[in-house]
Amino acid sequence: MLDSFHYNYYLTINNFGFYKKRAGICFTADMITGVCGKRFNKPHRFKTCTSGNSIVRLVLLAPLLPCLVAMSGLLGAIIICLFEGQPWLEYAKWIGWLILINFALVNLTPYLSTFVKEKCVYFDRENQKVSFTFDIPHCTERDEFGNCCFDYSEINLRYQRVTTDQYGATTYAPIISHKDGQKFPKAKITAIVNENGRVPIECLMLFEDIRRFMDKSKPLPESPEYEGFRHLDPVTAEHDKAIGRPASYWSEMSLEQQFKVANKIYEPIYELNEEFPKKPLPEMKEPWKHWKPDGKKGEGKGLKHEILLIAMQLFTAKPM
């Protein structure tokens, strides 16, 4: 059942260079992608899945809680002082110092994340291999980057039900592992999905996305994440030329419009509300016949989003 396509949802929003040289006041944001993102800047060939318990995420989020608690405490103290008519400038001075510290942390933590080895798995469409960025005992084959790799046919995609708290709340987690769990027990990661739903649809769509990407008999899926790289994949380039696909369709859309298109595509999936629908949903083809780009190329979320991002960085030290 898991080897069949049911949802056919592959559209991944293009973030217009989310990890660019500057994001808000974070001038080291491009370092956040770490080893996986920097080494495999070839989305037509590699698809990467990061582990949900990656140490890199821990490094990036470590300053958030103490900085948020400190800022909240200082703001609370100022409010109390104002109500009671007491001096509050001393607390304002400490807030100023905390903002400077947060500015430093926002730019320091992405740099520190580069010293931590990213725990992820990546799928190689060209060579039909799957590589792990961490040591796996008994693994004998290495890819061009020196990482342990296996044939794609040896990899198992499954999900499992996970209890998330002491009250018994459950969610579903996608597992990517080697089929021979006894010989390669370390060849396993719990991947990240967009939402921790009470149904396994998000996991299933991730697996369909991976299987569709690795199917060399078909062109790359019609999705913004491959825009600008489609011509580098021979099968995709031939397909796009045959149907007369616009070379820069998705890149002519604003991020807001891409989200609207994604929501439209998502609607029948959630209306279905079935683990394995009897009739597979159709894959999106030639979307330019249905949605005309708004022409706001690369505008992202605009000035409002930038201001909110900077405020979050200064108050919590969270880089992104």
C-alpha positions as protocol buffer text, in pm:
chain_id: "A"
residue {
  index: 1
  type: MET
  ca { x: 0 y: 0 z: 0 }
}
residue {
  index: 2
  type: LEU
  ca { x: 280 y: 243 z: 87 }
}
residue {
  index: 3
  type: ASP
  ca { x: 438 y: 196 z: -257 }
}
residue {
  index: 4
  type: SER
  ca { x: 130 y: 336 z: -434 }
}
residue {
  index: 5
  type: PHE
  ca { x: 58 y: 700 z: -510 }
}
residue {
  index: 6
  type: HIS
  ca { x: -265 y: 833 z: -360 }
}
residue {
  index: 7
  type: TYR
  ca { x: -229 y: 1206 z: -294 }
}
residue {
  index: 8
  type: ASN
  ca { x: 8 y: 1330 z: -567 }
}
residue {
  index: 9
  type: TYR
  ca { x: 93 y: 1648 z: -379 }
}
residue {
  index: 10
  type: TYR
  ca { x: 447 y: 1762 z: -454 }
}
residue {
  index: 11
  type: LEU
  ca { x: 431 y: 2140 z: -460 }
}
residue {
  index: 12
  type: THR
  ca { x: 694 y: 2292 z: -230 }
}
residue {
  index: 13
  type: ILE
  ca { x: 684 y: 2668 z: -186 }
}
residue {
  index: 14
  type: ASN
  ca { x: 985 y: 2861 z: -314 }
}
residue {
  index: 15
  type: ASN
  ca { x: 1115 y: 3078 z: -31 }
}
residue {
  index: 16
  type: PHE
  ca { x: 1309 y: 3308 z: -267 }
}
residue {
  index: 17
  type: GLY
  ca { x: 1643 y: 3243 z: -101 }
}
residue {
  index: 18
  type: PHE
  ca { x: 1524 y: 3207 z: 259 }
}
residue {
  index: 19
  type: TYR
  ca { x: 1881 y: 3146 z: 375 }
}
residue {
  index: 20
  type: LYS
  ca { x: 2039 y: 3445 z: 206 }
}
residue {
  index: 21
  type: LYS
  ca { x: 2331 y: 3660 z: 319 }
}
residue {
  index: 22
  type: ARG
  ca { x: 2100 y: 3876 z: 529 }
}
residue {
  index: 23
  type: ALA
  ca { x: 1764 y: 3784 z: 681 }
}
residue {
  index: 24
  type: GLY
  ca { x: 1638 y: 4057 z: 909 }
}
residue {
  index: 25
  type: ILE
  ca { x: 1940 y: 4150 z: 1121 }
}
residue {
  index: 26
  type: CYS
  ca { x: 2098 y: 3805 z: 1077 }
}
residue {
  index: 27
  type: PHE
  ca { x: 2395 y: 3856 z: 844 }
}
residue {
  index: 28
  type: THR
  ca { x: 2507 y: 3493 z: 879 }
}
residue {
  index: 29
  type: ALA
  ca { x: 2172 y: 3338 z: 782 }
}
residue {
  index: 30
  type: ASP
  ca { x: 2318 y: 3154 z: 482 }
}
residue {
  index: 31
  type: MET
  ca { x: 2518 y: 2938 z: 723 }
}
residue {
  index: 32
  type: ILE
  ca { x: 2201 y: 2784 z: 873 }
}
residue {
  index: 33
  type: THR
  ca { x: 2164 y: 2540 z: 584 }
}
residue {
  index: 34
  type: GLY
  ca { x: 2474 y: 2368 z: 718 }
}
residue {
  index: 35
  type: VAL
  ca { x: 2653 y: 2085 z: 545 }
}
residue {
  index: 36
  type: CYS
  ca { x: 2344 y: 1943 z: 373 }
}
residue {
  index: 37
  type: GLY
  ca { x: 2227 y: 2268 z: 217 }
}
residue {
  index: 38
  type: LYS
  ca { x: 2567 y: 2403 z: 116 }
}
residue {
  index: 39
  type: ARG
  ca { x: 2704 y: 2080 z: -30 }
}
residue {
  index: 40
  type: PHE
  ca { x: 2398 y: 1972 z: -224 }
}
residue {
  index: 41
  type: ASN
  ca { x: 2283 y: 2287 z: -397 }
}
residue {
  index: 42
  type: LYS
  ca { x: 2147 y: 2074 z: -680 }
}
residue {
  index: 43
  type: PRO
  ca { x: 1775 y: 2016 z: -616 }
}
residue {
  index: 44
  type: HIS
  ca { x: 1734 y: 1852 z: -958 }
}
residue {
  index: 45
  type: ARG
  ca { x: 1958 y: 1572 z: -833 }
}
residue {
  index: 46
  type: PHE
  ca { x: 1940 y: 1564 z: -452 }
}
residue {
  index: 47
  type: LYS
  ca { x: 1645 y: 1567 z: -213 }
}
residue {
  index: 48
  type: THR
  ca { x: 1741 y: 1604 z: 153 }
}
residue {
  index: 49
  type: CYS
  ca { x: 1546 y: 1501 z: 463 }
}
residue {
  index: 50
  type: THR
  ca { x: 1673 y: 1633 z: 795 }
}
residue {
  index: 51
  type: SER
  ca { x: 1637 y: 1447 z: 1121 }
}
residue {
  index: 52
  type: GLY
  ca { x: 1382 y: 1587 z: 1365 }
}
residue {
  index: 53
  type: ASN
  ca { x: 1631 y: 1554 z: 1653 }
}
residue {
  index: 54
  type: SER
  ca { x: 1919 y: 1724 z: 1474 }
}
residue {
  index: 55
  type: ILE
  ca { x: 2174 y: 1893 z: 1701 }
}
residue {
  index: 56
  type: VAL
  ca { x: 2186 y: 2186 z: 1457 }
}
residue {
  index: 57
  type: ARG
  ca { x: 1826 y: 2275 z: 1544 }
}
residue {
  index: 58
  type: LEU
  ca { x: 1916 y: 2259 z: 1913 }
}
residue {
  index: 59
  type: VAL
  ca { x: 2207 y: 2500 z: 1862 }
}
residue {
  index: 60
  type: LEU
  ca { x: 1988 y: 2747 z: 1672 }
}
residue {
  index: 61
  type: LEU
  ca { x: 1707 y: 2739 z: 1928 }
}
residue {
  index: 62
  type: ALA
  ca { x: 1920 y: 2724 z: 2245 }
}
residue {
  index: 63
  type: PRO
  ca { x: 1922 y: 3100 z: 2318 }
}
residue {
  index: 64
  type: LEU
  ca { x: 1549 y: 3143 z: 2251 }
}
residue {
  index: 65
  type: LEU
  ca { x: 1398 y: 3041 z: 2586 }
}
residue {
  index: 66
  type: PRO
  ca { x: 1639 y: 3220 z: 2826 }
}
residue {
  index: 67
  type: CYS
  ca { x: 1635 y: 3538 z: 2613 }
}
residue {
  index: 68
  type: LEU
  ca { x: 1255 y: 3533 z: 2589 }
}
residue {
  index: 69
  type: VAL
  ca { x: 1220 y: 3481 z: 2966 }
}
residue {
  index: 70
  type: ALA
  ca { x: 1468 y: 3760 z: 3040 }
}
residue {
  index: 71
  type: MET
  ca { x: 1299 y: 4006 z: 2802 }
}
residue {
  index: 72
  type: SER
  ca { x: 952 y: 3922 z: 2935 }
}
residue {
  index: 73
  type: GLY
  ca { x: 1072 y: 3967 z: 3292 }
}
residue {
  index: 74
  type: LEU
  ca { x: 1226 y: 4308 z: 3221 }
}
residue {
  index: 75
  type: LEU
  ca { x: 918 y: 4431 z: 3034 }
}
residue {
  index: 76
  type: GLY
  ca { x: 699 y: 4305 z: 3315 }
}
residue {
  index: 77
  type: ALA
  ca { x: 914 y: 4488 z: 3570 }
}
residue {
  index: 78
  type: ILE
  ca { x: 881 y: 4815 z: 3375 }
}
residue {
  index: 79
  type: ILE
  ca { x: 501 y: 4780 z: 3358 }
}
residue {
  index: 80
  type: ILE
  ca { x: 484 y: 4720 z: 3734 }
}
residue {
  index: 81
  type: CYS
  ca { x: 707 y: 5023 z: 3799 }
}
residue {
  index: 82
  type: LEU
  ca { x: 489 y: 5244 z: 3582 }
}
residue {
  index: 83
  type: PHE
  ca { x: 175 y: 5139 z: 3770 }
}
residue {
  index: 84
  type: GLU
  ca { x: 340 y: 5187 z: 4109 }
}
residue {
  index: 85
  type: GLY
  ca { x: 516 y: 5512 z: 4018 }
}
residue {
  index: 86
  type: GLN
  ca { x: 864 y: 5371 z: 4078 }
}
residue {
  index: 87
  type: PRO
  ca { x: 1184 y: 5435 z: 3871 }
}
residue {
  index: 88
  type: TRP
  ca { x: 1202 y: 5214 z: 3563 }
}
residue {
  index: 89
  type: LEU
  ca { x: 1494 y: 5351 z: 3361 }
}
residue {
  index: 90
  type: GLU
  ca { x: 1733 y: 5095 z: 3510 }
}
residue {
  index: 91
  type: TYR
  ca { x: 1523 y: 4814 z: 3362 }
}
residue {
  index: 92
  type: ALA
  ca { x: 1512 y: 4994 z: 3026 }
}
residue {
  index: 93
  type: LYS
  ca { x: 1892 y: 5007 z: 3032 }
}
residue {
  index: 94
  type: TRP
  ca { x: 1904 y: 4630 z: 3083 }
}
residue {
  index: 95
  type: ILE
  ca { x: 1662 y: 4581 z: 2793 }
}
residue {
  index: 96
  type: GLY
  ca { x: 1902 y: 4782 z: 2574 }
}
residue {
  index: 97
  type: TRP
  ca { x: 2190 y: 4557 z: 2676 }
}
residue {
  index: 98
  type: LEU
  ca { x: 1977 y: 4247 z: 2615 }
}
residue {
  index: 99
  type: ILE
  ca { x: 1889 y: 4370 z: 2264 }
}
residue {
  index: 100
  type: LEU
  ca { x: 2261 y: 4409 z: 2188 }
}
residue {
  index: 101
  type: ILE
  ca { x: 2328 y: 4059 z: 2323 }
}
residue {
  index: 102
  type: ASN
  ca { x: 2044 y: 3918 z: 2113 }
}
residue {
  index: 103
  type: PHE
  ca { x: 2184 y: 4090 z: 1803 }
}
residue {
  index: 104
  type: ALA
  ca { x: 2518 y: 3919 z: 1868 }
}
residue {
  index: 105
  type: LEU
  ca { x: 2355 y: 3580 z: 1933 }
}
residue {
  index: 106
  type: VAL
  ca { x: 2139 y: 3605 z: 1619 }
}
residue {
  index: 107
  type: ASN
  ca { x: 2456 y: 3629 z: 1411 }
}
residue {
  index: 108
  type: LEU
  ca { x: 2669 y: 3395 z: 1621 }
}
residue {
  index: 109
  type: THR
  ca { x: 2443 y: 3088 z: 1642 }
}
residue {
  index: 110
  type: PRO
  ca { x: 2427 y: 3026 z: 1262 }
}
residue {
  index: 111
  type: TYR
  ca { x: 2808 y: 3035 z: 1261 }
}
residue {
  index: 112
  type: LEU
  ca { x: 2826 y: 2791 z: 1554 }
}
residue {
  index: 113
  type: SER
  ca { x: 2584 y: 2558 z: 1373 }
}
residue {
  index: 114
  type: THR
  ca { x: 2843 y: 2503 z: 1100 }
}
residue {
  index: 115
  type: PHE
  ca { x: 3065 y: 2321 z: 1352 }
}
residue {
  index: 116
  type: VAL
  ca { x: 2793 y: 2062 z: 1419 }
}
residue {
  index: 117
  type: LYS
  ca { x: 2760 y: 1770 z: 1182 }
}
residue {
  index: 118
  type: GLU
  ca { x: 2412 y: 1773 z: 1029 }
}
residue {
  index: 119
  type: LYS
  ca { x: 2213 y: 1453 z: 1074 }
}
residue {
  index: 120
  type: CYS
  ca { x: 2025 y: 1397 z: 751 }
}
residue {
  index: 121
  type: VAL
  ca { x: 1966 y: 1162 z: 462 }
}
residue {
  index: 122
  type: TYR
  ca { x: 1969 y: 1261 z: 96 }
}
residue {
  index: 123
  type: PHE
  ca { x: 1830 y: 1089 z: -213 }
}
residue {
  index: 124
  type: ASP
  ca { x: 2035 y: 1095 z: -533 }
}
residue {
  index: 125
  type: ARG
  ca { x: 1801 y: 1085 z: -836 }
}
residue {
  index: 126
  type: GLU
  ca { x: 2087 y: 1056 z: -1083 }
}
residue {
  index: 127
  type: ASN
  ca { x: 2265 y: 757 z: -928 }
}
residue {
  index: 128
  type: GLN
  ca { x: 1962 y: 607 z: -751 }
}
residue {
  index: 129
  type: LYS
  ca { x: 2147 y: 609 z: -419 }
}
residue {
  index: 130
  type: VAL
  ca { x: 2050 y: 712 z: -67 }
}
residue {
  index: 131
  type: SER
  ca { x: 2321 y: 854 z: 161 }
}
residue {
  index: 132
  type: PHE
  ca { x: 2342 y: 915 z: 537 }
}
residue {
  index: 133
  type: THR
  ca { x: 2561 y: 1192 z: 678 }
}
residue {
  index: 134
  type: PHE
  ca { x: 2648 y: 1000 z: 994 }
}
residue {
  index: 135
  type: ASP
  ca { x: 2850 y: 685 z: 1061 }
}
residue {
  index: 136
  type: ILE
  ca { x: 2679 y: 351 z: 999 }
}
residue {
  index: 137
  type: PRO
  ca { x: 2860 y: 31 z: 1105 }
}
residue {
  index: 138
  type: HIS
  ca { x: 2914 y: -236 z: 837 }
}
residue {
  index: 139
  type: CYS
  ca { x: 2847 y: 12 z: 554 }
}
residue {
  index: 140
  type: THR
  ca { x: 3097 y: -49 z: 274 }
}
residue {
  index: 141
  type: GLU
  ca { x: 2987 y: 188 z: -5 }
}
residue {
  index: 142
  type: ARG
  ca { x: 3061 y: 561 z: -5 }
}
residue {
  index: 143
  type: ASP
  ca { x: 2932 y: 836 z: -231 }
}
residue {
  index: 144
  type: GLU
  ca { x: 3132 y: 1117 z: -391 }
}
residue {
  index: 145
  type: PHE
  ca { x: 3115 y: 1317 z: -66 }
}
residue {
  index: 146
  type: GLY
  ca { x: 3251 y: 1032 z: 147 }
}
residue {
  index: 147
  type: ASN
  ca { x: 2916 y: 951 z: 312 }
}
residue {
  index: 148
  type: CYS
  ca { x: 2776 y: 603 z: 358 }
}
residue {
  index: 149
  type: CYS
  ca { x: 2524 y: 519 z: 84 }
}
residue {
  index: 150
  type: PHE
  ca { x: 2291 y: 238 z: -23 }
}
residue {
  index: 151
  type: ASP
  ca { x: 2092 y: 152 z: -333 }
}
residue {
  index: 152
  type: TYR
  ca { x: 1753 y: 322 z: -330 }
}
residue {
  index: 153
  type: SER
  ca { x: 1587 y: -22 z: -354 }
}
residue {
  index: 154
  type: GLU
  ca { x: 1731 y: -106 z: -9 }
}
residue {
  index: 155
  type: ILE
  ca { x: 1557 y: 183 z: 166 }
}
residue {
  index: 156
  type: ASN
  ca { x: 1230 y: 151 z: 354 }
}
residue {
  index: 157
  type: LEU
  ca { x: 981 y: 440 z: 395 }
}
residue {
  index: 158
  type: ARG
  ca { x: 733 y: 395 z: 677 }
}
residue {
  index: 159
  type: TYR
  ca { x: 560 y: 587 z: 953 }
}
residue {
  index: 160
  type: GLN
  ca { x: 495 y: 507 z: 1315 }
}
residue {
  index: 161
  type: ARG
  ca { x: 258 y: 630 z: 1579 }
}
residue {
  index: 162
  type: VAL
  ca { x: 431 y: 830 z: 1853 }
}
residue {
  index: 163
  type: THR
  ca { x: 307 y: 934 z: 2198 }
}
residue {
  index: 164
  type: THR
  ca { x: 392 y: 1303 z: 2243 }
}
residue {
  index: 165
  type: ASP
  ca { x: 309 y: 1369 z: 2609 }
}
residue {
  index: 166
  type: GLN
  ca { x: 215 y: 1208 z: 2942 }
}
residue {
  index: 167
  type: TYR
  ca { x: -156 y: 1236 z: 2863 }
}
residue {
  index: 168
  type: GLY
  ca { x: -131 y: 996 z: 2570 }
}
residue {
  index: 169
  type: ALA
  ca { x: -157 y: 1241 z: 2279 }
}
residue {
  index: 170
  type: THR
  ca { x: -28 y: 1079 z: 1962 }
}
residue {
  index: 171
  type: THR
  ca { x: 107 y: 1188 z: 1627 }
}
residue {
  index: 172
  type: TYR
  ca { x: 266 y: 1019 z: 1327 }
}
residue {
  index: 173
  type: ALA
  ca { x: 637 y: 1034 z: 1245 }
}
residue {
  index: 174
  type: PRO
  ca { x: 795 y: 944 z: 906 }
}
residue {
  index: 175
  type: ILE
  ca { x: 1081 y: 694 z: 931 }
}
residue {
  index: 176
  type: ILE
  ca { x: 1350 y: 651 z: 663 }
}
residue {
  index: 177
  type: SER
  ca { x: 1561 y: 342 z: 724 }
}
residue {
  index: 178
  type: HIS
  ca { x: 1743 y: 49 z: 568 }
}
residue {
  index: 179
  type: LYS
  ca { x: 1526 y: -254 z: 503 }
}
residue {
  index: 180
  type: ASP
  ca { x: 1774 y: -478 z: 683 }
}
residue {
  index: 181
  type: GLY
  ca { x: 1734 y: -332 z: 1029 }
}
residue {
  index: 182
  type: GLN
  ca { x: 1934 y: -609 z: 1195 }
}
residue {
  index: 183
  type: LYS
  ca { x: 2248 y: -550 z: 987 }
}
residue {
  index: 184
  type: PHE
  ca { x: 2214 y: -170 z: 966 }
}
residue {
  index: 185
  type: PRO
  ca { x: 2022 y: -57 z: 1279 }
}
residue {
  index: 186
  type: LYS
  ca { x: 2189 y: 286 z: 1269 }
}
residue {
  index: 187
  type: ALA
  ca { x: 2072 y: 355 z: 913 }
}
residue {
  index: 188
  type: LYS
  ca { x: 1757 y: 527 z: 1029 }
}
residue {
  index: 189
  type: ILE
  ca { x: 1624 y: 880 z: 1086 }
}
residue {
  index: 190
  type: THR
  ca { x: 1293 y: 1029 z: 1189 }
}
residue {
  index: 191
  type: ALA
  ca { x: 1226 y: 1296 z: 927 }
}
residue {
  index: 192
  type: ILE
  ca { x: 1048 y: 1631 z: 966 }
}
residue {
  index: 193
  type: VAL
  ca { x: 704 y: 1700 z: 820 }
}
residue {
  index: 194
  type: ASN
  ca { x: 521 y: 2031 z: 805 }
}
residue {
  index: 195
  type: GLU
  ca { x: 256 y: 1939 z: 1060 }
}
residue {
  index: 196
  type: ASN
  ca { x: 231 y: 1686 z: 1341 }
}
residue {
  index: 197
  type: GLY
  ca { x: -118 y: 1572 z: 1257 }
}
residue {
  index: 198
  type: ARG
  ca { x: -330 y: 1307 z: 1417 }
}
residue {
  index: 199
  type: VAL
  ca { x: -350 y: 1133 z: 1080 }
}
residue {
  index: 200
  type: PRO
  ca { x: -57 y: 1000 z: 872 }
}
residue {
  index: 201
  type: ILE
  ca { x: -136 y: 1201 z: 556 }
}
residue {
  index: 202
  type: GLU
  ca { x: 166 y: 1432 z: 595 }
}
residue {
  index: 203
  type: CYS
  ca { x: 397 y: 1130 z: 624 }
}
residue {
  index: 204
  type: LEU
  ca { x: 242 y: 962 z: 323 }
}
residue {
  index: 205
  type: MET
  ca { x: 276 y: 1275 z: 111 }
}
residue {
  index: 206
  type: LEU
  ca { x: 644 y: 1305 z: 206 }
}
residue {
  index: 207
  type: PHE
  ca { x: 702 y: 946 z: 96 }
}
residue {
  index: 208
  type: GLU
  ca { x: 514 y: 1002 z: -229 }
}
residue {
  index: 209
  type: ASP
  ca { x: 724 y: 1311 z: -290 }
}
residue {
  index: 210
  type: ILE
  ca { x: 1044 y: 1110 z: -241 }
}
residue {
  index: 211
  type: ARG
  ca { x: 932 y: 819 z: -460 }
}
residue {
  index: 212
  type: ARG
  ca { x: 813 y: 1053 z: -734 }
}
residue {
  index: 213
  type: PHE
  ca { x: 1143 y: 1243 z: -724 }
}
residue {
  index: 214
  type: MET
  ca { x: 1342 y: 919 z: -754 }
}
residue {
  index: 215
  type: ASP
  ca { x: 1139 y: 794 z: -1051 }
}
residue {
  index: 216
  type: LYS
  ca { x: 1374 y: 873 z: -1343 }
}
residue {
  index: 217
  type: SER
  ca { x: 1115 y: 759 z: -1596 }
}
residue {
  index: 218
  type: LYS
  ca { x: 918 y: 1077 z: -1522 }
}
residue {
  index: 219
  type: PRO
  ca { x: 1015 y: 1446 z: -1527 }
}
residue {
  index: 220
  type: LEU
  ca { x: 1064 y: 1631 z: -1200 }
}
residue {
  index: 221
  type: PRO
  ca { x: 733 y: 1724 z: -1036 }
}
residue {
  index: 222
  type: GLU
  ca { x: 574 y: 2057 z: -1125 }
}
residue {
  index: 223
  type: SER
  ca { x: 689 y: 2250 z: -820 }
}
residue {
  index: 224
  type: PRO
  ca { x: 864 y: 2582 z: -740 }
}
residue {
  index: 225
  type: GLU
  ca { x: 1151 y: 2402 z: -567 }
}
residue {
  index: 226
  type: TYR
  ca { x: 1284 y: 2282 z: -904 }
}
residue {
  index: 227
  type: GLU
  ca { x: 1241 y: 2610 z: -1090 }
}
residue {
  index: 228
  type: GLY
  ca { x: 1568 y: 2717 z: -1247 }
}
residue {
  index: 229
  type: PHE
  ca { x: 1705 y: 2361 z: -1232 }
}
residue {
  index: 230
  type: ARG
  ca { x: 1463 y: 2165 z: -1449 }
}
residue {
  index: 231
  type: HIS
  ca { x: 1680 y: 2200 z: -1758 }
}
residue {
  index: 232
  type: LEU
  ca { x: 1965 y: 2021 z: -1577 }
}
residue {
  index: 233
  type: ASP
  ca { x: 1768 y: 1696 z: -1556 }
}
residue {
  index: 234
  type: PRO
  ca { x: 1764 y: 1533 z: -1904 }
}
residue {
  index: 235
  type: VAL
  ca { x: 1420 y: 1368 z: -1873 }
}
residue {
  index: 236
  type: THR
  ca { x: 1266 y: 1689 z: -1739 }
}
residue {
  index: 237
  type: ALA
  ca { x: 1431 y: 1910 z: -1999 }
}
residue {
  index: 238
  type: GLU
  ca { x: 1299 y: 1693 z: -2284 }
}
residue {
  index: 239
  type: HIS
  ca { x: 949 y: 1685 z: -2130 }
}
residue {
  index: 240
  type: ASP
  ca { x: 934 y: 2062 z: -2074 }
}
residue {
  index: 241
  type: LYS
  ca { x: 1045 y: 2132 z: -2429 }
}
residue {
  index: 242
  type: ALA
  ca { x: 786 y: 1893 z: -2573 }
}
residue {
  index: 243
  type: ILE
  ca { x: 492 y: 2057 z: -2390 }
}
residue {
  index: 244
  type: GLY
  ca { x: 621 y: 2414 z: -2426 }
}
residue {
  index: 245
  type: ARG
  ca { x: 650 y: 2477 z: -2051 }
}
residue {
  index: 246
  type: PRO
  ca { x: 732 y: 2839 z: -1954 }
}
residue {
  index: 247
  type: ALA
  ca { x: 1092 y: 2848 z: -1832 }
}
residue {
  index: 248
  type: SER
  ca { x: 1024 y: 3074 z: -1531 }
}
residue {
  index: 249
  type: TYR
  ca { x: 662 y: 3009 z: -1441 }
}
residue {
  index: 250
  type: TRP
  ca { x: 687 y: 2978 z: -1062 }
}
residue {
  index: 251
  type: SER
  ca { x: 957 y: 3241 z: -1023 }
}
residue {
  index: 252
  type: GLU
  ca { x: 718 y: 3501 z: -1168 }
}
residue {
  index: 253
  type: MET
  ca { x: 486 y: 3446 z: -872 }
}
residue {
  index: 254
  type: SER
  ca { x: 504 y: 3616 z: -536 }
}
residue {
  index: 255
  type: LEU
  ca { x: 538 y: 3394 z: -232 }
}
residue {
  index: 256
  type: GLU
  ca { x: 183 y: 3489 z: -132 }
}
residue {
  index: 257
  type: GLN
  ca { x: 41 y: 3363 z: -463 }
}
residue {
  index: 258
  type: GLN
  ca { x: 235 y: 3038 z: -435 }
}
residue {
  index: 259
  type: PHE
  ca { x: 76 y: 2978 z: -94 }
}
residue {
  index: 260
  type: LYS
  ca { x: -269 y: 3038 z: -243 }
}
residue {
  index: 261
  type: VAL
  ca { x: -202 y: 2785 z: -519 }
}
residue {
  index: 262
  type: ALA
  ca { x: -73 y: 2535 z: -262 }
}
residue {
  index: 263
  type: ASN
  ca { x: -389 y: 2577 z: -51 }
}
residue {
  index: 264
  type: LYS
  ca { x: -606 y: 2511 z: -357 }
}
residue {
  index: 265
  type: ILE
  ca { x: -415 y: 2191 z: -428 }
}
residue {
  index: 266
  type: TYR
  ca { x: -432 y: 2091 z: -63 }
}
residue {
  index: 267
  type: GLU
  ca { x: -812 y: 2123 z: -38 }
}
residue {
  index: 268
  type: PRO
  ca { x: -910 y: 1787 z: -196 }
}
residue {
  index: 269
  type: ILE
  ca { x: -653 y: 1607 z: 20 }
}
residue {
  index: 270
  type: TYR
  ca { x: -803 y: 1720 z: 349 }
}
residue {
  index: 271
  type: GLU
  ca { x: -1157 y: 1685 z: 218 }
}
residue {
  index: 272
  type: LEU
  ca { x: -1072 y: 1325 z: 140 }
}
residue {
  index: 273
  type: ASN
  ca { x: -966 y: 1253 z: 499 }
}
residue {
  index: 274
  type: GLU
  ca { x: -871 y: 896 z: 413 }
}
residue {
  index: 275
  type: GLU
  ca { x: -545 y: 712 z: 470 }
}
residue {
  index: 276
  type: PHE
  ca { x: -564 y: 534 z: 133 }
}
residue {
  index: 277
  type: PRO
  ca { x: -824 y: 682 z: -105 }
}
residue {
  index: 278
  type: LYS
  ca { x: -982 y: 434 z: -345 }
}
residue {
  index: 279
  type: LYS
  ca { x: -916 y: 662 z: -641 }
}
residue {
  index: 280
  type: PRO
  ca { x: -579 y: 844 z: -654 }
}
residue {
  index: 281
  type: LEU
  ca { x: -588 y: 1220 z: -688 }
}
residue {
  index: 282
  type: PRO
  ca { x: -450 y: 1350 z: -1019 }
}
residue {
  index: 283
  type: GLU
  ca { x: -101 y: 1495 z: -1029 }
}
residue {
  index: 284
  type: MET
  ca { x: -78 y: 1865 z: -1106 }
}
residue {
  index: 285
  type: LYS
  ca { x: 15 y: 1925 z: -1472 }
}
residue {
  index: 286
  type: GLU
  ca { x: 54 y: 2247 z: -1671 }
}
residue {
  index: 287
  type: PRO
  ca { x: -53 y: 2479 z: -1385 }
}
residue {
  index: 288
  type: TRP
  ca { x: 9 y: 2786 z: -1608 }
}
residue {
  index: 289
  type: LYS
  ca { x: -324 y: 2702 z: -1774 }
}
residue {
  index: 290
  type: HIS
  ca { x: -501 y: 2752 z: -1440 }
}
residue {
  index: 291
  type: TRP
  ca { x: -302 y: 3020 z: -1251 }
}
residue {
  index: 292
  type: LYS
  ca { x: -146 y: 3324 z: -1412 }
}
residue {
  index: 293
  type: PRO
  ca { x: 158 y: 3460 z: -1222 }
}
residue {
  index: 294
  type: ASP
  ca { x: 105 y: 3797 z: -1054 }
}
residue {
  index: 295
  type: GLY
  ca { x: 447 y: 3914 z: -1172 }
}
residue {
  index: 296
  type: LYS
  ca { x: 566 y: 4010 z: -822 }
}
residue {
  index: 297
  type: LYS
  ca { x: 885 y: 3812 z: -864 }
}
residue {
  index: 298
  type: GLY
  ca { x: 1084 y: 3749 z: -548 }
}
residue {
  index: 299
  type: GLU
  ca { x: 888 y: 3986 z: -328 }
}
residue {
  index: 300
  type: GLY
  ca { x: 851 y: 3728 z: -54 }
}
residue {
  index: 301
  type: LYS
  ca { x: 641 y: 3841 z: 241 }
}
residue {
  index: 302
  type: GLY
  ca { x: 725 y: 4210 z: 213 }
}
residue {
  index: 303
  type: LEU
  ca { x: 817 y: 4486 z: 458 }
}
residue {
  index: 304
  type: LYS
  ca { x: 568 y: 4380 z: 729 }
}
residue {
  index: 305
  type: HIS
  ca { x: 725 y: 4036 z: 751 }
}
residue {
  index: 306
  type: GLU
  ca { x: 1073 y: 4192 z: 763 }
}
residue {
  index: 307
  type: ILE
  ca { x: 979 y: 4419 z: 1056 }
}
residue {
  index: 308
  type: LEU
  ca { x: 821 y: 4131 z: 1250 }
}
residue {
  index: 309
  type: LEU
  ca { x: 1127 y: 3914 z: 1184 }
}
residue {
  index: 310
  type: ILE
  ca { x: 1365 y: 4182 z: 1317 }
}
residue {
  index: 311
  type: ALA
  ca { x: 1148 y: 4233 z: 1626 }
}
residue {
  index: 312
  type: MET
  ca { x: 1149 y: 3858 z: 1695 }
}
residue {
  index: 313
  type: GLN
  ca { x: 1527 y: 3844 z: 1652 }
}
residue {
  index: 314
  type: LEU
  ca { x: 1592 y: 4134 z: 1889 }
}
residue {
  index: 315
  type: PHE
  ca { x: 1354 y: 4003 z: 2155 }
}
residue {
  index: 316
  type: THR
  ca { x: 1425 y: 3627 z: 2140 }
}
residue {
  index: 317
  type: ALA
  ca { x: 1763 y: 3580 z: 1961 }
}
residue {
  index: 318
  type: LYS
  ca { x: 1601 y: 3333 z: 1720 }
}
residue {
  index: 319
  type: PRO
  ca { x: 1792 y: 3369 z: 1388 }
}
residue {
  index: 320
  type: MET
  ca { x: 1499 y: 3304 z: 1158 }
}
